[in-house]
Amino acid sequence: MSGIAIFVPSDEMYEQAKQILKEKENHVLIVKKITTEDAVTEAQKAISEGVNIIIARGRQAAEIKRHTNVAVAEVVMTAQELGLLVNRAKDIVGKDCPRIGIFGWGHMLSDTTYFNQLYHVDLRRYILKDFKEWRTSIERARNDNLDIIIGGTAALDGAYQMGIPGIYMSSTGEALRVALGNAESLYYMAEIEQHNYAQFSTVLDSAFNGIIKVSVTGKILVLNRAMEQILGCKTEECMGKPVKQFLHGLDEEKLNQILAGNMDNYSTFLTLQDQSVVVSMEPIVVGKRVDGAIISCSRLKRMDMNDKAVMKEQYLRGYVAYGTFDDISKNLKDMRKVVELAKLYAQSSSPMLIEAISGPELEAITQGIHNYSMRKNGPFIMINMAGLSQDQQMRTLFGTMGEEGGKQESGAIAEANHGTLVIQSVDKLTLPTQYNLARVIRTRRLMRSSRIEDTQMIDTRIIACTAKNLTALRRKYQFRSDLYFTFKSLKLKIPNLKDRREDVEYLLTLFTHKYMEQYSRYHVMTAGARRVLLEYPWEGNSIQLEAFCERMILTVGKRSITEEYVRDLLDELYHRDTSIYESTLEEQELEENRMPVTEENPERLRLKAVLKKYNGNRTLSAKELDISTTTLWRKMKKYGIDVE
């Protein structure tokens, strides 16, 4: 039940209201004359009886608005009604251009901008918004030397105290009629909204997906039954609370971008109450303004691998991924986009490609994808194809049948069934191995022989990893096109550390502090030393950087880590051979290809000049020559330039 209540301050307005209600059909349930002191109590009583809209005037309307949440249609005195009151005031005063004060609460008075010209008066408006302002307004009216006051009961009491005549602000009924029209419009709008909400609630509750509506501040406004089940809590426990408290792992920055209208949509993958859930967010746009967001959660069923015996065997055989995306520090700014994309790819079971140098970040990403996917309970296997012959590659991937029907050996693809197989150095696969791998991915069948009974259906998610350019290999006919396009559709590139200066800066600080604490030492790095380390091309990524930091802290021997010390250490570790052997295979090759010493060789002259310029410092020399320090070292050996 819902309807309208009319509260009026006088008998005159009460009779007007009763007469107006006879004119046409309406939804008024209560008509009552009340005092200002009883306004809130009467409003609360009406609300308990089903009223959802109240018509009231002046201070009564203000009090009801302040202390309840009900919709209020204010009675606004029309210009015609105010004009009649002004003429009546002129007649009482009997003075040419009298100064008239008119008192009203809130929006009670209509526009009187041109009344002075129309009625030849000096009209002063006193608009009250708070009862505390009442005495101040009366004092101001006294100082304005008013001839007469128009207002309600309180205003007339003030006029009497000042010895000024007053007129009660009566209505012809026109203002009440307009207010009733506004209230009926509000009623119909509320009915439509209630109808739409009922439909919306029915649709939400019948939906399989979990749905949450959030405000522009990220607080939960609506959620359906499916979402209650996903979150494991009731609607009343969630309403008005930040959604991030319930969607653990949700990227708060992405949510803020959605709510700010800076993103059209966003999807990610979360684990809620041991359920795998795809989360999608879209902003609610009204006109050009964002009015909140809709968050949809789709449940995914994980692979059924909960058998304790199977899980135990996987653990004992090492087929378990221990890493998660949390292992990648959120302070590595350049890795954030990589992790976000990896989370999206985790939702898929299709083959994917990761372009990266081997290292902790690659392992964290591959294991994170597995543990973030619905294959989490399945096996996780990582193999490397580098240095294997074709026969070894085939046996590693596909297994063997054994001789004359003997015991067969399962390959990695079969062992990783219902799980994830990471193939490192996929660029090292021979063309026949590539062909067989492409066929297995395409058919999802593993055939160890020509016999049908030896065919095994497999469901293994394959992640291929490479540090090489597969596009270049394909152009040289060293990588099959079908396998190339199979992997390239879901490609993820982990940038080399040398291309992530902010990450180098963070890791340098992290590793330096780590080893100072580990070895109970304290050192200060100069700006020059720090600059050299930030600009150095860490080809071994974070592994090389961490190892260097440990060596640096162990052997620095002084409180200050200087640029000279850092350069010498880099040179010793990575650019000057300190092997106990007479020569490495690489040196032997260089020795065989050593160019005859001819001063006329322009490149040799150039190298010597630059090295001399920097007193033999290879880092600065390589920078000027626009080559790597490794390339500089090779050229020095080639032309017989003394390393020292």
C-alpha positions as CSV (number, residue, x, y, z in Angstrom):
1,M,0.0,0.0,0.0
2,S,1.2,3.5,-0.8
3,G,-0.4,6.9,-1.0
4,I,-0.3,10.7,-0.2
5,A,-0.9,12.6,3.0
6,I,-1.8,16.3,3.1
7,F,-0.8,18.2,6.2
8,V,-2.0,21.9,6.5
9,P,-1.5,24.5,9.2
10,S,-5.0,26.2,9.2
11,D,-8.7,25.4,9.1
12,E,-9.0,27.5,5.9
13,M,-6.4,25.3,4.1
14,Y,-8.0,22.2,5.5
15,E,-11.4,23.1,3.9
16,Q,-9.6,24.0,0.6
17,A,-7.9,20.6,0.6
18,K,-11.2,18.7,1.1
19,Q,-12.8,20.7,-1.7
20,I,-9.9,20.1,-4.1
21,L,-9.9,16.4,-3.5
22,K,-13.6,16.2,-4.7
23,E,-12.5,17.6,-8.1
24,K,-10.8,14.5,-9.5
25,E,-9.5,11.1,-8.5
26,N,-6.4,11.0,-6.4
27,H,-4.2,8.8,-4.2
28,V,-4.6,10.9,-1.0
29,L,-5.1,8.7,2.1
30,I,-4.8,11.3,4.9
31,V,-5.9,15.0,5.1
32,K,-5.1,16.6,8.5
33,K,-4.6,20.0,10.1
34,I,-1.5,19.8,12.3
35,T,0.7,22.1,14.4
36,T,4.4,22.6,13.6
37,E,5.4,20.9,16.9
38,D,3.5,17.7,15.9
39,A,4.7,17.7,12.2
40,V,7.4,15.0,12.6
41,T,5.2,12.7,14.8
42,E,2.3,12.9,12.4
43,A,4.6,12.3,9.4
44,Q,6.1,9.1,11.0
45,K,2.6,7.9,11.9
46,A,1.4,8.4,8.3
47,I,4.5,6.6,6.9
48,S,3.7,3.6,9.1
49,E,0.2,3.6,7.5
50,G,1.6,3.3,4.0
51,V,2.1,6.9,3.0
52,N,5.1,7.5,0.8
53,I,4.5,11.2,-0.2
54,I,3.5,14.1,2.1
55,I,2.2,17.5,1.1
56,A,3.2,20.2,3.6
57,R,4.0,23.9,3.8
58,G,6.6,26.1,5.3
59,R,8.4,25.1,8.5
60,Q,6.2,21.9,8.7
61,A,7.6,20.7,5.4
62,A,11.2,21.6,6.5
63,E,10.8,19.7,9.8
64,I,9.4,16.6,8.0
65,K,12.3,16.7,5.4
66,R,14.9,17.0,8.1
67,H,13.7,14.1,10.3
68,T,12.3,11.5,7.8
69,N,13.2,10.0,4.4
70,V,9.7,10.4,2.9
71,A,9.2,12.4,-0.3
72,V,7.8,15.9,0.4
73,A,5.8,18.0,-2.1
74,E,6.0,21.5,-0.7
75,V,3.1,23.9,-1.0
76,V,4.6,26.9,-2.8
77,M,2.6,30.2,-2.7
78,T,1.9,31.2,-6.3
79,A,2.6,34.7,-7.6
80,Q,-1.1,35.3,-7.9
81,E,-1.7,34.5,-4.2
82,L,1.2,36.6,-3.1
83,G,0.0,39.5,-5.3
84,L,-3.4,39.4,-3.5
85,L,-1.7,39.5,-0.1
86,V,0.5,42.5,-1.2
87,N,-2.5,44.5,-2.4
88,R,-4.3,43.7,0.9
89,A,-1.2,44.9,2.8
90,K,-1.2,48.2,0.9
91,D,-4.8,48.8,1.7
92,I,-4.2,48.2,5.5
93,V,-1.1,50.5,5.6
94,G,-2.7,53.2,3.4
95,K,0.6,54.5,2.3
96,D,2.2,55.2,-1.1
97,C,4.9,52.6,-1.7
98,P,4.8,50.8,1.7
99,R,7.8,48.7,2.9
100,I,6.4,45.2,3.2
101,G,8.2,42.2,4.8
102,I,7.3,38.7,3.7
103,F,8.5,35.7,5.7
104,G,8.7,32.2,4.3
105,W,10.5,28.9,4.9
106,G,12.6,27.2,2.3
107,H,11.0,27.2,-1.1
108,M,7.6,28.3,0.2
109,L,7.6,31.6,-1.8
110,S,7.4,31.9,-5.6
111,D,9.4,34.5,-7.6
112,T,8.7,38.1,-6.5
113,T,11.5,39.8,-8.5
114,Y,9.2,42.4,-10.2
115,F,6.7,43.0,-7.5
116,N,8.1,46.4,-6.6
117,Q,7.3,47.6,-10.2
118,L,4.0,45.8,-10.5
119,Y,2.5,46.8,-7.2
120,H,4.5,50.0,-6.4
121,V,5.8,48.6,-3.1
122,D,9.2,48.1,-1.3
123,L,9.0,44.3,-0.8
124,R,11.6,42.7,1.5
125,R,11.9,38.8,1.5
126,Y,13.0,36.9,4.6
127,I,13.7,33.3,3.7
128,L,14.3,31.0,6.6
129,K,16.2,27.7,6.4
130,D,16.8,27.0,10.1
131,F,14.8,27.9,13.2
132,K,17.9,29.3,14.7
133,E,17.8,32.1,12.0
134,W,14.4,33.2,13.2
135,R,15.5,35.7,15.9
136,T,18.2,37.1,13.5
137,S,15.6,37.6,10.8
138,I,13.2,39.4,13.2
139,E,16.0,41.7,14.3
140,R,16.8,42.5,10.7
141,A,13.2,43.2,10.0
142,R,13.0,45.6,12.9
143,N,16.1,47.5,11.6
144,D,14.5,47.6,8.1
145,N,11.6,49.8,9.5
146,L,8.9,47.6,7.9
147,D,5.3,49.0,7.6
148,I,3.7,45.6,7.6
149,I,4.6,41.9,7.7
150,I,3.1,38.9,5.8
151,G,3.8,35.5,7.2
152,G,2.8,32.5,9.3
153,T,1.9,32.3,12.9
154,A,5.5,32.8,14.2
155,A,6.1,35.8,11.9
156,L,2.9,37.4,13.1
157,D,3.9,36.9,16.7
158,G,7.2,38.7,16.0
159,A,5.3,41.5,14.2
160,Y,3.1,41.9,17.3
161,Q,6.1,42.2,19.6
162,M,7.6,44.9,17.3
163,G,4.3,46.7,17.1
164,I,4.0,46.2,13.4
165,P,0.7,45.1,11.8
166,G,0.7,41.7,10.1
167,I,-1.3,39.5,7.7
168,Y,-1.5,35.7,7.8
169,M,-0.2,34.1,4.7
170,S,-3.5,32.6,3.5
171,S,-4.0,30.7,0.2
172,T,-6.7,30.7,-2.4
173,G,-6.2,27.0,-2.9
174,E,-4.2,27.4,-6.0
175,A,-0.9,26.6,-4.3
176,L,-2.4,23.5,-2.7
177,R,-3.8,22.4,-6.1
178,V,-0.3,22.7,-7.7
179,A,1.3,20.8,-4.8
180,L,-1.2,18.0,-5.2
181,G,-0.4,17.8,-8.9
182,N,3.3,17.5,-8.1
183,A,2.6,14.8,-5.5
184,E,0.5,12.8,-7.9
185,S,3.5,13.0,-10.4
186,L,5.8,11.8,-7.7
187,Y,3.4,9.0,-6.9
188,Y,3.3,7.7,-10.5
189,M,7.1,7.9,-10.8
190,A,7.4,5.9,-7.5
191,E,4.9,3.3,-8.9
192,I,6.9,3.0,-12.1
193,E,10.2,2.7,-10.2
194,Q,8.7,0.1,-7.9
195,H,7.4,-1.8,-10.9
196,N,10.7,-1.7,-12.6
197,Y,12.6,-2.6,-9.5
198,A,10.3,-5.6,-9.0
199,Q,11.0,-6.7,-12.6
200,F,14.7,-6.0,-12.1
201,S,14.8,-8.0,-8.9
202,T,13.0,-10.9,-10.5
203,V,15.5,-11.0,-13.4
204,L,18.4,-10.7,-11.0
205,D,17.2,-13.5,-8.7
206,S,16.5,-15.8,-11.7
207,A,20.0,-15.2,-13.2
208,F,22.7,-17.9,-12.8
209,N,25.4,-15.3,-12.6
210,G,26.1,-13.2,-9.5
211,I,25.2,-9.5,-10.0
212,I,26.2,-6.6,-7.9
213,K,25.2,-2.9,-8.4
214,V,27.6,-0.5,-6.7
215,S,27.5,3.3,-6.2
216,V,30.0,5.8,-7.6
217,T,31.9,5.4,-4.3
218,G,32.1,1.6,-4.8
219,K,29.5,0.7,-2.1
220,I,27.1,-2.2,-2.7
221,L,23.5,-1.1,-3.5
222,V,22.0,-4.3,-4.9
223,L,23.0,-7.9,-5.2
224,N,21.1,-11.0,-6.3
225,R,20.7,-14.5,-4.7
226,A,23.4,-16.0,-6.9
227,M,25.8,-13.4,-5.6
228,E,24.8,-14.2,-2.0
229,Q,25.8,-17.8,-2.7
230,I,29.1,-16.8,-4.3
231,L,30.0,-14.5,-1.4
232,G,28.6,-16.7,1.3
233,C,26.7,-13.8,3.0
234,K,23.2,-12.3,3.1
235,T,22.2,-9.1,1.3
236,E,21.7,-7.1,4.6
237,E,25.3,-8.0,5.6
238,C,26.7,-6.4,2.4
239,M,24.5,-3.4,1.7
240,G,26.2,-0.1,2.0
241,K,29.7,-1.6,2.4
242,P,32.6,-1.3,0.0
243,V,32.5,-4.1,-2.7
244,K,36.3,-4.6,-2.3
245,Q,35.7,-6.1,1.1
246,F,33.8,-9.0,-0.5
247,L,35.6,-9.4,-3.9
248,H,39.0,-10.2,-2.4
249,G,41.8,-9.7,-5.0
250,L,39.8,-7.2,-7.1
251,D,42.1,-4.6,-8.5
252,E,41.0,-1.4,-6.7
253,E,42.6,0.8,-9.3
254,K,40.6,-0.8,-12.1
255,L,37.4,-0.4,-10.1
256,N,38.1,3.3,-9.6
257,Q,38.8,3.7,-13.3
258,I,35.4,2.1,-14.1
259,L,33.6,4.3,-11.6
260,A,35.4,7.4,-13.0
261,G,34.3,6.6,-16.5
262,N,37.8,6.1,-17.7
263,M,37.2,2.4,-18.7
264,D,34.3,1.0,-20.6
265,N,34.7,-2.5,-19.2
266,Y,37.1,-4.7,-17.2
267,S,37.3,-8.5,-16.6
268,T,39.5,-10.5,-14.3
269,F,39.6,-13.9,-12.6
270,L,39.1,-14.4,-8.8
271,T,38.8,-17.2,-6.4
272,L,35.9,-16.6,-4.0
273,Q,34.8,-19.1,-1.3
274,D,37.0,-21.8,-3.2
275,Q,35.1,-21.1,-6.4
276,S,36.7,-19.9,-9.6
277,V,34.9,-16.8,-10.7
278,V,35.2,-14.6,-13.8
279,V,34.4,-11.0,-12.8
280,S,33.2,-8.4,-15.3
281,M,32.6,-4.7,-14.5
282,E,30.9,-2.0,-16.6
283,P,29.9,1.5,-15.6
284,I,26.3,2.7,-15.4
285,V,26.2,5.8,-17.6
286,V,23.3,8.2,-17.4
287,G,23.7,10.8,-20.1
288,K,27.4,11.6,-19.8
289,R,27.6,10.9,-16.0
290,V,28.7,7.7,-14.4
291,D,26.1,6.6,-11.8
292,G,27.8,3.5,-10.4
293,A,28.7,0.1,-11.9
294,I,27.3,-3.4,-12.5
295,I,29.6,-6.2,-11.5
296,S,28.9,-9.7,-12.9
297,C,30.4,-12.9,-11.5
298,S,30.3,-16.1,-13.5
299,R,31.2,-19.3,-11.7
300,L,33.6,-21.7,-13.4
301,K,33.9,-25.4,-12.4
302,R,37.4,-26.5,-11.7
303,M,38.7,-29.7,-13.0
304,D,37.6,-32.6,-10.8
305,M,41.0,-33.6,-9.5
306,N,40.2,-33.9,-5.8
307,D,41.0,-37.5,-5.4
308,K,43.5,-37.7,-2.5
309,A,45.6,-40.4,-4.1
310,V,45.9,-38.4,-7.4
311,M,46.8,-35.3,-5.5
312,K,49.4,-37.1,-3.4
313,E,51.0,-38.7,-6.4
314,Q,51.3,-35.3,-8.1
315,Y,52.9,-33.8,-5.0
316,L,55.4,-36.6,-4.7
317,R,56.3,-36.4,-8.4
318,G,56.8,-32.6,-8.2
319,Y,53.9,-31.9,-10.5
320,V,52.7,-29.0,-8.3
321,A,52.8,-25.2,-9.0
322,Y,53.8,-23.4,-5.8
323,G,54.0,-19.9,-7.3
324,T,51.1,-17.4,-7.5
325,F,50.8,-13.9,-8.9
326,D,51.3,-12.6,-5.4
327,D,54.9,-13.6,-5.7
328,I,55.4,-10.8,-8.1
329,S,55.7,-7.6,-6.0
330,K,53.0,-5.0,-6.7
331,N,55.9,-2.5,-6.5
332,L,57.1,-3.8,-9.9
333,K,55.1,-1.2,-11.8
334,D,56.0,-2.5,-15.3
335,M,54.8,-6.0,-14.4
336,R,51.3,-4.9,-13.4
337,K,49.9,-5.0,-17.0
338,V,51.6,-8.4,-17.5
339,V,49.9,-9.9,-14.5
340,E,46.5,-8.4,-15.5
341,L,46.8,-10.0,-18.9
342,A,48.0,-13.3,-17.4
343,K,44.9,-13.4,-15.2
344,L,42.7,-13.0,-18.2
345,Y,44.6,-15.7,-20.1
346,A,44.2,-18.0,-17.1
347,Q,40.5,-18.2,-17.9
348,S,41.2,-19.9,-21.2
349,S,42.4,-23.5,-21.9
350,S,43.9,-22.6,-25.3
351,P,47.6,-22.7,-25.9
352,M,49.5,-19.5,-25.2
353,L,53.0,-18.1,-25.8
354,I,55.2,-16.2,-23.3
355,E,58.1,-14.2,-24.7
356,A,60.6,-13.9,-21.9
357,I,64.1,-14.8,-20.6
358,S,64.1,-17.6,-18.1
359,G,64.0,-16.5,-14.5
360,P,61.9,-16.0,-11.4
361,E,59.3,-13.8,-13.1
362,L,58.7,-16.3,-15.9
363,E,58.2,-19.1,-13.3
364,A,55.9,-16.9,-11.2
365,I,53.8,-16.0,-14.2
366,T,53.4,-19.6,-15.5
367,Q,52.7,-21.0,-12.1
368,G,50.4,-18.1,-11.3
369,I,48.4,-18.8,-14.5
370,H,48.0,-22.4,-13.5
371,N,47.0,-21.7,-9.9
372,Y,44.6,-18.9,-11.1
373,S,42.9,-21.2,-13.6
374,M,40.2,-23.9,-13.3
375,R,43.1,-26.4,-13.7
376,K,44.5,-25.5,-10.4
377,N,43.9,-29.0,-9.0
378,G,45.6,-30.7,-12.0
379,P,49.3,-31.4,-12.5
380,F,51.8,-28.6,-13.4
381,I,54.8,-29.7,-15.4
382,M,57.6,-27.5,-16.8
383,I,60.1,-28.9,-19.4
384,N,63.0,-27.3,-21.4
385,M,63.7,-28.3,-25.0
386,A,67.1,-26.6,-25.3
387,G,69.9,-29.0,-26.0
388,L,67.7,-32.0,-26.7
389,S,68.0,-34.0,-29.9
390,Q,64.9,-34.7,-32.0
391,D,64.5,-38.2,-30.5
392,Q,64.8,-36.8,-27.0
393,Q,62.2,-34.1,-27.7
394,M,59.8,-36.7,-29.1
395,R,60.2,-38.9,-26.1
396,T,60.0,-36.0,-23.6
397,L,56.8,-34.7,-25.1
398,F,54.9,-37.8,-26.4
399,G,56.5,-40.7,-24.5
400,T,57.4,-44.2,-26.0
401,M,55.7,-47.5,-26.6
402,G,58.5,-49.7,-25.5
403,E,60.1,-52.4,-27.5
404,E,57.8,-55.1,-28.9
405,G,54.9,-54.1,-26.8
406,G,57.0,-53.6,-23.7
407,K,56.3,-51.1,-21.0
408,Q,55.4,-47.8,-22.4
409,E,56.6,-44.4,-21.0
410,S,54.3,-41.5,-20.8
411,G,55.4,-38.1,-22.1
412,A,54.9,-34.7,-20.5
413,I,51.7,-34.0,-22.5
414,A,50.0,-37.2,-21.1
415,E,51.5,-36.6,-17.6
416,A,50.0,-33.1,-17.5
417,N,46.5,-34.2,-18.6
418,H,43.8,-32.0,-17.0
419,G,46.6,-29.6,-16.0
420,T,49.2,-27.3,-17.5
421,L,52.4,-28.1,-19.5
422,V,55.0,-25.4,-19.8
423,I,57.4,-25.9,-22.7
424,Q,60.5,-23.7,-22.4
425,S,62.7,-22.9,-25.4
426,V,59.9,-23.9,-27.8
427,D,62.0,-22.3,-30.5
428,K,64.4,-25.2,-30.2
429,L,61.8,-27.8,-31.3
430,T,62.7,-29.6,-34.6
431,L,60.2,-29.3,-37.4
432,P,59.0,-33.0,-37.0
433,T,58.5,-32.4,-33.3
434,Q,56.6,-29.2,-34.2
435,Y,54.4,-31.1,-36.5
436,N,53.5,-33.7,-33.9
437,L,52.8,-31.1,-31.3
438,A,50.6,-29.1,-33.6
439,R,48.6,-32.2,-34.4
440,V,48.1,-33.1,-30.7
441,I,46.9,-29.6,-29.9
442,R,44.5,-29.6,-32.9
443,T,43.0,-33.1,-32.4
444,R,43.4,-33.4,-28.6
445,R,44.5,-36.9,-29.3
446,L,47.9,-38.5,-28.4
447,M,48.8,-41.4,-30.8
448,R,51.8,-43.4,-29.8
449,S,51.4,-45.9,-32.7
450,S,49.1,-46.6,-35.6
451,R,46.9,-48.7,-33.4
452,I,43.6,-47.1,-32.4
453,E,43.8,-48.6,-28.9
454,D,47.0,-46.7,-28.3
455,T,45.2,-43.4,-28.9
456,Q,44.7,-41.3,-25.7
457,M,42.3,-38.3,-25.4
458,I,44.2,-35.5,-23.7
459,D,43.1,-32.2,-22.1
460,T,46.4,-30.4,-21.4
461,R,46.8,-26.6,-21.4
462,I,50.1,-25.8,-23.1
463,I,52.1,-22.7,-22.4
464,A,55.1,-22.2,-24.7
465,C,58.0,-20.0,-23.7
466,T,60.7,-18.5,-25.9
467,A,63.4,-15.8,-25.7
468,K,63.7,-15.9,-29.5
469,N,61.7,-14.1,-32.2
470,L,59.3,-16.7,-33.6
471,T,58.2,-14.4,-36.4
472,A,61.8,-14.3,-37.7
473,L,62.2,-18.1,-37.3
474,R,58.9,-18.6,-39.3
475,R,60.2,-16.5,-42.1
476,K,63.4,-18.6,-42.2
477,Y,61.1,-21.8,-42.4
478,Q,62.4,-22.9,-39.0
479,F,59.1,-22.7,-37.2
480,R,55.8,-24.1,-38.6
481,S,53.1,-21.6,-39.4
482,D,50.3,-23.7,-37.9
483,L,52.0,-23.9,-34.6
484,Y,53.1,-20.3,-34.8
485,F,49.5,-19.0,-35.2
486,T,48.2,-21.5,-32.6
487,F,50.5,-19.9,-29.9
488,K,50.5,-16.3,-31.0
489,S,46.8,-15.6,-30.5
490,L,47.4,-15.6,-26.7
491,K,50.8,-13.9,-26.5
492,L,52.3,-12.5,-23.3
493,K,55.6,-10.6,-23.2
494,I,57.6,-10.2,-20.0
495,P,59.8,-7.2,-20.7
496,N,63.5,-7.6,-20.1
497,L,64.7,-5.9,-16.9
498,K,66.9,-3.5,-18.9
499,D,63.7,-2.1,-20.4
500,R,62.1,-1.6,-16.9
501,R,64.1,1.2,-15.3
502,E,61.5,1.7,-12.4
503,D,61.6,-2.0,-11.6
504,V,65.5,-2.0,-11.7
505,E,65.4,0.9,-9.2
506,Y,63.0,-0.9,-6.9
507,L,64.9,-4.2,-7.1
508,L,68.3,-2.5,-6.6
509,T,67.0,-1.0,-3.4
510,L,65.4,-4.2,-2.3
511,F,68.4,-6.5,-2.9
512,T,70.9,-4.0,-1.4
513,H,68.9,-3.7,1.8
514,K,68.4,-7.4,1.9
515,Y,72.1,-8.3,1.9
516,M,73.1,-5.4,4.1
517,E,70.6,-6.8,6.7
518,Q,71.7,-10.4,6.0
519,Y,75.4,-9.6,6.5
520,S,74.8,-7.0,9.2
521,R,76.4,-4.2,7.3
522,Y,75.5,-0.7,6.3
523,H,76.7,1.1,3.2
524,V,75.7,4.2,1.3
525,M,75.6,4.2,-2.5
526,T,76.7,7.3,-4.3
527,A,74.5,8.9,-7.0
528,G,77.1,8.0,-9.7
529,A,77.2,4.3,-8.6
530,R,73.4,4.1,-8.6
531,R,73.2,5.7,-12.0
532,V,75.6,3.2,-13.5
533,L,73.6,0.2,-12.1
534,L,70.3,1.7,-13.3
535,E,71.7,2.1,-16.8
536,Y,73.4,-1.3,-16.9
537,P,71.7,-3.9,-19.3
538,W,70.9,-6.7,-16.9
539,E,70.8,-9.5,-19.4
540,G,70.2,-12.1,-16.7
541,N,67.3,-10.1,-15.4
542,S,66.6,-10.1,-11.6
543,I,68.8,-13.2,-11.0
544,Q,71.8,-11.4,-12.3
545,L,70.9,-8.2,-10.4
546,E,70.4,-10.0,-7.1
547,A,73.6,-12.0,-7.4
548,F,75.5,-8.8,-8.2
549,C,74.1,-7.0,-5.2
550,E,75.1,-9.8,-2.9
551,R,78.7,-9.8,-4.3
552,M,78.8,-6.0,-4.0
553,I,77.8,-5.9,-0.4
554,L,80.2,-8.8,0.5
555,T,83.3,-7.3,-1.0
556,V,82.9,-3.5,-1.0
557,G,85.0,-3.1,2.1
558,K,84.1,0.6,2.5
559,R,81.1,2.5,3.9
560,S,80.6,4.2,0.5
561,I,79.8,2.3,-2.6
562,T,81.4,4.4,-5.3
563,E,80.9,4.6,-9.1
564,E,84.5,3.4,-9.6
565,Y,84.0,0.3,-7.5
566,V,80.7,-0.6,-9.3
567,R,82.3,-0.2,-12.7
568,D,85.3,-2.3,-11.8
569,L,83.0,-5.0,-10.3
570,L,80.8,-5.1,-13.4
571,D,83.9,-5.3,-15.6
572,E,85.4,-8.1,-13.5
573,L,82.2,-10.2,-13.3
574,Y,80.8,-9.8,-16.8
575,H,83.4,-8.4,-19.2
576,R,86.8,-9.6,-18.2
577,D,87.6,-13.4,-18.2
578,T,88.9,-14.5,-14.9
579,S,88.7,-18.2,-15.6
580,I,91.3,-20.5,-14.1
581,Y,91.5,-22.2,-17.5
582,E,93.8,-20.9,-20.1
583,S,91.1,-20.3,-22.6
584,T,87.4,-20.9,-23.1
585,L,85.9,-22.4,-26.2
586,E,84.6,-18.9,-27.1
587,E,88.1,-17.4,-26.7
588,Q,89.5,-20.2,-28.9
589,E,87.0,-19.3,-31.6
590,L,87.9,-15.6,-31.3
591,E,91.6,-16.5,-31.5
592,E,91.1,-18.5,-34.7
593,N,89.2,-15.6,-36.2
594,R,91.6,-12.9,-34.9
595,M,92.2,-10.3,-37.5
596,P,95.9,-9.5,-38.5
597,V,97.1,-6.4,-36.7
598,T,97.0,-3.6,-39.3
599,E,97.1,0.0,-38.1
600,E,95.3,0.9,-41.3
601,N,92.1,-0.9,-40.3
602,P,89.6,1.9,-39.6
603,E,87.5,0.0,-37.1
604,R,90.5,-0.9,-35.0
605,L,91.7,2.7,-35.0
606,R,88.3,3.8,-33.9
607,L,88.1,1.3,-31.0
608,K,91.6,2.2,-29.8
609,A,90.8,5.9,-29.9
610,V,87.6,5.6,-27.9
611,L,89.2,3.3,-25.3
612,K,92.1,5.7,-24.9
613,K,89.6,8.6,-24.5
614,Y,88.0,6.8,-21.5
615,N,91.2,5.3,-20.1
616,G,90.2,1.8,-21.0
617,N,86.7,2.0,-19.4
618,R,84.7,-0.4,-21.5
619,T,81.2,0.7,-20.3
620,L,81.7,4.3,-21.4
621,S,83.5,3.3,-24.6
622,A,80.7,0.9,-25.6
623,K,78.1,3.6,-24.9
624,E,79.9,6.1,-27.2
625,L,80.3,3.4,-29.9
626,D,76.6,2.5,-29.5
627,I,77.3,-1.2,-28.9
628,S,77.1,-3.5,-25.9
629,T,80.1,-4.1,-23.7
630,T,80.1,-7.8,-24.8
631,T,80.3,-6.7,-28.5
632,L,83.1,-4.3,-27.6
633,W,85.0,-7.1,-25.8
634,R,84.6,-9.4,-28.9
635,K,85.9,-6.7,-31.2
636,M,88.9,-6.0,-28.9
637,K,89.8,-9.7,-29.0
638,K,89.3,-9.8,-32.8
639,Y,91.7,-6.9,-33.5
640,G,94.2,-7.9,-30.8
641,I,93.6,-4.8,-28.6
642,D,95.0,-5.4,-25.2
643,V,92.2,-6.1,-22.7
644,E,94.0,-4.4,-19.8
